[in-house]
Amino acid sequence: MYGWNEFILLVAWGDYDGAGKWLQGMAEDYGIQLTREEEDGLIELGTGEGATARELNLAFDELTIQKRCN
């Protein structure tokens, strides 16, 4: 799941800048760049009670597919 648990911890600690950098690093690995709104959406998803690595991974995969199709 590409370390999504690390991302969840960053969000839980309130390190939103770190979480955003983490997301951009992963996006770069996939050859895409996330907008601030997309970052915020994933961070918000990560703040939800019971957020799971699987849910975050699926949401990121959807963004990746959308960006590659555009």
ZIRA-V505840 format. One record per residue. N is the residue number from 0. RES is the residue in three letters. D_FIRST is the distance of its C-alpha to the first C-alpha in whole Angstrom. Layout:
BEGIN
n: [N & N]
res: [RES & RES]
d_first: [D_FIRST & D_FIRST]
END
This chain:
BEGIN
n: [0 & 1 & 2 & 3 & 4 & 5 & 6 & 7 & 8 & 9 & 10 & 11 & 12 & 13 & 14 & 15 & 16 & 17 & 18 & 19 & 20 & 21 & 22 & 23 & 24 & 25 & 26 & 27 & 28 & 29 & 30 & 31 & 32 & 33 & 34 & 35 & 36 & 37 & 38 & 39 & 40 & 41 & 42 & 43 & 44 & 45 & 46 & 47 & 48 & 49 & 50 & 51 & 52 & 53 & 54 & 55 & 56 & 57 & 58 & 59 & 60 & 61 & 62 & 63 & 64 & 65 & 66 & 67 & 68 & 69]
res: [MET & TYR & GLY & TRP & ASN & GLU & PHE & ILE & LEU & LEU & VAL & ALA & TRP & GLY & ASP & TYR & ASP & GLY & ALA & GLY & LYS & TRP & LEU & GLN & GLY & MET & ALA & GLU & ASP & TYR & GLY & ILE & GLN & LEU & THR & ARG & GLU & GLU & GLU & ASP & GLY & LEU & ILE & GLU & LEU & GLY & THR & GLY & GLU & GLY & ALA & THR & ALA & ARG & GLU & LEU & ASN & LEU & ALA & PHE & ASP & GLU & LEU & THR & ILE & GLN & LYS & ARG & CYS & ASN]
d_first: [0 & 4 & 6 & 6 & 8 & 10 & 11 & 12 & 14 & 16 & 16 & 18 & 20 & 21 & 20 & 20 & 21 & 18 & 15 & 17 & 17 & 14 & 13 & 16 & 14 & 11 & 14 & 16 & 14 & 14 & 17 & 18 & 19 & 18 & 21 & 22 & 22 & 19 & 17 & 20 & 18 & 15 & 16 & 18 & 16 & 14 & 18 & 18 & 19 & 16 & 13 & 10 & 7 & 7 & 10 & 9 & 6 & 10 & 12 & 11 & 11 & 14 & 15 & 15 & 17 & 19 & 20 & 20 & 23 & 25]
END
